[in-house]
Amino acid sequence: MARRRKAIRIGVHGRNWDEIVQRPFEGMLRAVEEDRRLVVCDYRIAGGTENDSKDFTATDPPWTGKVDGMVLSIGLGDAESPAQVADWIARGGAPVVSIAADVLHPRIPTVCFDPVSIARLAADHLIECGCRRFLYVGFARSMGSTRRAEAFETVLAGHGFALDRYDFGSKVEETTDDLRIDADARTLAPLLKKKPHPVGVLVLGDPFARAVWQVCDELALDVPEQVAIVGVNDLPIAFAHRPTITSIRYPGEEVGYRATQLLVKLIEGGRRPRKPIIVRARKLIARESTAGMASTDDEVRRALDMIRQQACHGLRTQDIADALAVSRRSLELNFRKRLGRSVLHEINRVRLATAQKLLQATELPVCQIAAMIGFAAPPGLTGFFKKHTSLTPSEYRQWAREDEKADKDHKRP
C-alpha cells in the first residue's frame, strides 16, 4: 500500500473577505480539488484593519510558522518601497505568491491582472461609444495603476489618440454608503470639463469609478453623454447603485488557481519566475456609465449578479429591490417568471453552495466558515444547514469526504 503524500498547508492573506479575495479563493479551491495534498488551513485576514495602512516594520507576518506557503493580496501600505514589503514577507519563513499588482518586486512572485488586455477592452469599447478624448484615473501609490495607465496610453496611441492622466492621492474603498472623495479629487474638474465630449475615462477600480461619477454629478456633467466611465474588477459597487458602472471583470478564479499552482512549485523547491505571470481580461460588462439607461429586461441579471457576489454578506431581497430602484413585488414577480424560484431561495442556494464547498475542500473550522458566509456565530450556520440538508456542518463534512473516498476507491482499478 502506497504511503499518503505529506499534506501541504497553504493560506490566504488579504485585506478582508471581499470580492478581490473571494474570487481567487474559488480558484484555490479548484486547485485543492485537483491536488488532495493541499490543505487550506490558515485563512488569514487583517482582522478589520487595512493592509494598505499596514506598518511592515513593526510585526512579523501573521502566518509565520503556521503554513508551508501563502497567497497574498496586499498593497504598499505605509512601506517606503516594495523592497521593504519583500523584507517583511521574507520574515514569514515560507514561500509566497502575490495576486496583487500594487507591489511588484523581483523577490515577490506575482500572478496578476494583465494591464494590456484591460487597456484594449476599455479602448475598443470607449472608441465604439464615440469618445475621441481619453482620461485615466488611478491611485498614486499603486504600481499596478501606473502599469495600466501606461498600457492604456500605448493602446490609444495605436489608434491615434492621446491620454490625460490623473491620480487620486488617497485610496477609495468600496462601501455601501456614499463614498468620501478626497478634496484633491476636485482637481479632476478641468480634465472632465475639457472638450470635446464625451471623454472616455478608464478608472483603476470600481470604487474609484463611482467616485469619478460623483464628481461628474457635482459638476452637472451627464454620464455617459459627456463623460463615459469604465471601471475595473466588476465589484458589487459597479452594479448595486445607479447609475450602474461599466466594468472589466477581474478573472480572480483563474488568478487564484494559477497562483496556487505556482505556490506548490515554490514549496517543492522550484525556481521563482523572473517576471509576473499575467492573466488576461476577457470580459467587459457594458452598463449605464457608457451605454445609457439599462432596459428593464436587465433587472433579473443584475439581481443575480448581486446575489452571486453579496449573498454571503447579509443580502436581503429589499436590498436588491432598492439597488435596482424597483418595488419588491415587481422584483419577485419578474424573478419567479424568469427563474421559477424566489429571490430568497436564490440567496440561500448561493450561501449553502459556498458553505458546502468550504466544508468539503478546506480544513477551516466551522466557526470561520460561518463568518465567511454571513453568520455571526456557528449555531446560525448549523440551523441553516440542518434546515436545507438535514445534516450539521460537521456531519456534512464527514459525509462528503467519505463519499469522495468511496468514489475514488470505486474508480481505482
N, C-alpha and C positions, 0 to 999 in steps of 0.2 A: 504494500500500500504506500503510495507516494506521500511524502510529507507535505503538509499545507504550507504554502509560502508565507513568509512573515508579513504581517499587516503593515501598511504604510499609512501613517497618521498625517492627515492634511487638514488645514483650517483656512478660514477666510477672515480678513481684517478689512473692514470698510467703515465709512462714516456712520451709517445707520442702515436699518433694514429697508432700503428704498429700492426703486427700480434699477438703479445703476449697480446694485449688488445682487438683487434678486435674479435678474436675467443671467448673469454669469454663473450664479449658484445653480440654476437649472442645467446649464452646460456641464458643471462639475458633477452633478448627479448622473448625467448621461455617461460621463467617463467612469463613474463608480459602478454603474451597471455593467460596463464592459470589462472592468478590471476589479474583481472582487477582493483584491488585496487592499484596496483603498478604503479608508475609514475616515469619514468627516467627523472628527471628534472634538474639535475645539473652535466652534464658530464664534469668533470674537467680534464684537462691535465696540464702538467707542464709549458706550455707556452714557449716551446723551451729550457727550462733548463733541466738538467739531474737530475733525482731524486737520482741517485747514487752518486751525489756530493752535496746532499742537506744538509743544516745545520738544524738539527732537534731541535735546541735550540733557534733559532732567531725569528721564527714566529709561529703562531698557524696554524693548518691545514686549507687549503683554503675552505673547506666545512663547517667550524664552523658556526652553526646557520642556515644553509640552507637546511639540509636534515634530514630525520629520520634514515638513515643508509648509509654506504658506502662499496663498494667493492674496495679493494686496490691492486695494483700491484707495489710494491716498493722494493728497496734494502736497504742495511745497510747504504749506503752513507757515510757521514762523522761522523756518530754516533759512540760513543765509545763502545756501546754494544746494543744488542737487547732491553734491558730494557729501554734505552734512547728513542728508537723508540716507544716503547709501551707507555711511558710517553707522547710523542708528540701526538700520536694517541688519547690518553685519553683526551687531551685538546680540541679535536674536539667536545666533548659532545654528540656523537652519536655512536651506535654500529657499528662495522666494521667487515668485513671478509677479510682476506688476501688471494690472489690467487698466491702468490709467496713463494717459499721455501727458499729464501735468508735470511729472518729474521724470525726465529722460536722462539716463546716465549709463555709461558703459558697464558699470558694476551691478546694474539693476535690470535683469532680463525682463522684457516687456512684450506683452501681446495687447495690441490696441487698435482702435478705430482708424481706418485709412483716411487721411485728410484729403487725398486727391479724389477719391471716389465721392466723398461728401461734396467737394467743390464742383465736380462735374454734374452731379444730380441737381444741386442748387442752381448752378449757372444755366443749365438747359431749361429748367422749369421757369426761372425768372425771365429769361430771354423770351420764352414762349408766351409769358404773361405780358409782354410788351415793354419790359424795362430796358432802358438804354443808359442808365446811370446806376452805379452799384456802391454799396457800403458794407463793410464787415465790422461787426460789433463783438468784441471779445473781452477778455479779462487779463489785466496786465501781468499777473503772477502765474500764468498758465503757459507752459511750454507748448502744450497741445494746441492752445488757442493761436499762438504765433504760427505754428506749422499750418493750421487750417487757413489762416489769413494769407499766408504765402502761396498755398496751393490754389486758393480762390483767385488771387491776383494773377497767377500764371495761366489758369484756365481761361479767365476773362480776356487776358491779353491775346490768347489764341483766337478769340472772336472779335478782336479789335476794340475792346473796352478797357477803360482804366478803373481803378478801385480806390475809394476813400476808406480809411481805417479809423476806428475809434475803440479805445479800451476803457471799460469800467475800472475805477480804482478800487472797488470793493466787490466781494463775492455776492452774487444774488442767488438765494436759495429758493427751492420750491416750498411754498406754503399753501394753506387753504384760505388764508386771509389776503388782504391787499398787500402787494409787495412794497417793501420800503426801498425807495430808489435813492441812492446816494446823491448828494447835491451836485456833484460834478457831472451827473448824467444830463443836467440841463445844458451842458455844452454840446450835447447831441443836436440841439435845435437847429443851428445853422446848416449842419450836414443833411438833416431831414427836410428842411425847408428849401434847400438849394434845388433849382430846376435844372433839367427837365424832370417832370414826373411821368410815370411813377418811378421812384427809386427802389431798386431791388436790394433788400437787406438780408444778408446771411448772418445769423447770430450764433455765438458759441454754443448755447444750450437753450432749452425751452423756458426756464425761469428768466434768463436774460431777454428772450424774445417777448415774454409777457411784459417785462419792464420797458422795452422799446415801444410796445403798443401803448403803455400808459403814458409815455412821453408824447407819443403822437396824439393821444386823446386830449392831453392838456394843451397841445398846440393847435387843436382843431384840424389836424391832418387826417384825411379819410384813409382808412385801411380797408381794402387794398388799392383804391383808386389813385391815391397819391404815394402811398408807401406800402410795398408788398414785402411781407416778413416771412422768412423761413427759419425755423428753429432746428435744433438737432437733439436727438435721443428719443423723441416720441414719448415723453413722460406724461403722466395724468394731467399736469398743468396745461398741456398743449390742447387738450380737448374737453376738460372738465368745466371750463368757463367760456363765456362768449366775449369777443369773437374767438372762435377756435383758431389754433395756430398750425399752419402747415409745418410739417416736421419730417426730418430724415430719421428713420428708425435705427436705433442702436442695436446691432446684432450681438447682444450680450451673451446669448446662449452659445454661439459659436466661439466667442472670445473666451468664455469660461471653460469650454471643452478643450480648446487648444492650449489654454494656459495650464490646465491640469495635466495634459499630456506632456507638455514641456517640463512641468514641475517634477513629474515622475522620472523623466530622463535625468534631470539635475540631481535628484535624490540618489539615483543609481550611479552617479559619477560621470554623467555626460557633460559635454562642453557647453558653456554658456554661449548663446548666439551673439554675434558681434553687432547685429542691428535689431531693432524692434521687429517683431512679427506683426504684420498688419492684416486686419480683417476688413474686407470691402463693405461699404454701404451698398445696399441693393434696392432699398425701397424708400420712396418719398410719398408721404400721405398728404395730398392736397386738401386744405381746409379753407376756412373763411379769410384768413390773413393774406391769401393770394388769389383765391377763387371766388370771392364774393360770398353771399349767404348760401349756406348749405340747404339742400332740399329736405323736406320732412321725411323722405324715404331713408335719409341717413340716420334717423333717430335711433333705430334699433342697433345699428352697427356701432354708433357712438356709445350707447348703453353697454353693449358687450365689451367694448374697449375699456370702459371704466371698471366694469366688473372684473375683467381679466387682470387689471393692474391694481385694483384697490379693494377687492373682496376681503382680503386679509387685514384690512385696516379699519374695520368697523363701518364699512359702507352700508347705507340704508337705501331703500327704494326712493324715499323722499329726497335724499341727497342727489340721486341721479336725475330725478324729475326737475329739481331746482337748477342743476347744472345745464340741463337741456332746455330750460325755460318752457316746460310743458307741464300740464297737470298730471298728478299721479295716476288718475284714472285713464287718461289718454295713453300714458306710457304703458300701463298694464295691458290695456286692450291691444295696442299695437304689438307689444312683446308676445302676448299669447297667440295673436293671429299669425305672427311670423314663425314663432318657435314652438308653440304648443305647450308652454310652461310659464310660470310666473317669474317675475324679476327676483323675488326672494329665493325661489327654487334654484335659479342660476347662481346667485351669490353663494348659497350653501353648497352647491355642487363644486364650485371652484375651491372653496375653503376645504371641503372634505378631500378632494383630489390632492391638494397641496399637502395636507396632513398625512395622507396615505403614502405619498412619495417620500416625505421626510422620515416617516417611521420605518419604511422598508429599506431605504438606501443610505441612511446615516445612523450614527450612534448617538445622536443628540438626545439629551434627556427629555422626557415628556413635558416638563415644565418649560423648557426652552422652546419646544415646538408649539406649545400652547400660546406663548407670547408672539411667536412668529406668524401665527395665523389669526391673531386678534383677540385672544382670551387673556384676561388679567391673571387667571390662576388655573392650574391643572384641572380642578373639578369642572370648570366650564367646558373644557375640551372633552373631558370624559363623558359628560352628559350629552354633548353634541354628537360625539362619536357613537355612543350606545344607541341614540335615537335613530341614527342613519345606518348603522351596520350591525347592531345588537352585540357589539364587542367593545371592550375597553381599548384604549390605545395600546396598552401593553399586550393585550390578548391578540390584537390585530397584528402587531409587530411579530409576535411569535408565530402566528398562523401564516403570515405572508412569507416568512423565511423558511418555515418547514415546507410550505407549498413549493417554493422556489427550489429547495434542495431535492424534493421528490421529483420535480420536473427534470432536473439535471440528471438525477440517477436513472430516470426512465429513458433519457436520450443517450446515456452513456452505453457504448457497445459492450 
